[in-house]
Amino acid sequence: MKVLELLNEIDEIIDTASGFPMTDKVLIHAQDVLDIVEQIRIELPDEINQAKWIKDERQRILDDAKKEYEDILTKAQAQAEALIENDDIVIRAKKRADEIMTITEENCKNLKMQTFDYIDSILYNFQEKMEQLSAMYLGDMVGNLEKSFDAINQRLSDNRNEVKEMAYRAQAED
């Protein structure tokens, strides 16, 4: 850079100049220094422009590098996600999860059917007890009591049919 060389010349003029005793002052030829300052003024705009261009170019390179870094990072993340998705462990885990879900749904259906069977069994046993009580006490009781037992028996039969219907619908839904 020409400006630095000219500044070095000013330094040399000051260093080689005659000094006044007991002071920091020196005697220099003003025209020599003024000529160098004029050359600096001439060179300075070119050097400033060159420095500005270097600064702008540096920023452009940094911006390009940052954009390239972000592009590479985005591509790497996408590739990592694809590798994870296709990974054998993930595939096996998904398959096992599907199997567990199928077993769970089947167990739920079986439990529902067992519940309907249990309710039907209890109602059937109760219906038998009512028939036994009806047979045992029918002769001794008035006709109204017989009607009550028949109504209860009919109600139990209706309830059993309703439970069977619910079981049938539940099975048809699955």
C-alpha positions, 0 to 999 in steps of 0.5 A, a space after each residue: 500500500 502506497 499510503 503506508 510507504 508515504 507515512 513511513 517516509 514521514 516517520 523517517 524524516 522526523 527520526 533523522 531531523 535535527 532536534 532542539 536540545 532539551 525538547 522533543 521538537 525537531 527541525 524539518 523541511 516543511 515542503 518535504 512533509 507537505 509533498 508527502 501529505 499531498 501524495 497521501 491525499 492522491 493515493 488515499 481515495 484509491 486505497 480506501 476504495 480498494 479497502 472497501 472492495 476488500 471489505 465488501 468481498 469479504 462480506 460476500 464470501 462470508 454470506 456465501 459460506 453461511 448460505 452454503 453451511 445452512 444448505 448443507 445442514 438442511 440436507 444433512 438433517 433431511 438425510 438423517 431423518 430418512 436414515 432414521 425412518 428407514 432404519 431396521 430397528 424402527 421398521 421392526 418396532 412399527 411391526 411389533 406395535 401393529 402386532 400388539 395393537 391387533 392382539 389388544 383389539 382381539 383381547 378387548 373383543 373376547 373380554 366383551 363377549 365373556 362379559 355378555 356370556 357371564 351376564 347371560 349365565 347369571 340371568 339364566 340361573 336367576 330365571 331357573 330359581 324363579 321357576 323353582 320358586 314358582 313351582 314350589 309355591 304356586 300351588 299354595 299361592 293365589 293366582 296373582 302370585 303366579 302372575 307376578 312370577 310369570 311377569 318376572 320370568 318374562 322380564 328375565 327372558 326379555 333381559 336375556 334376549 336383550 343381552 343376546 341382542 347386544 352381544 350379537 350387535 357388538 360382534 357384528 360391529 367388530 
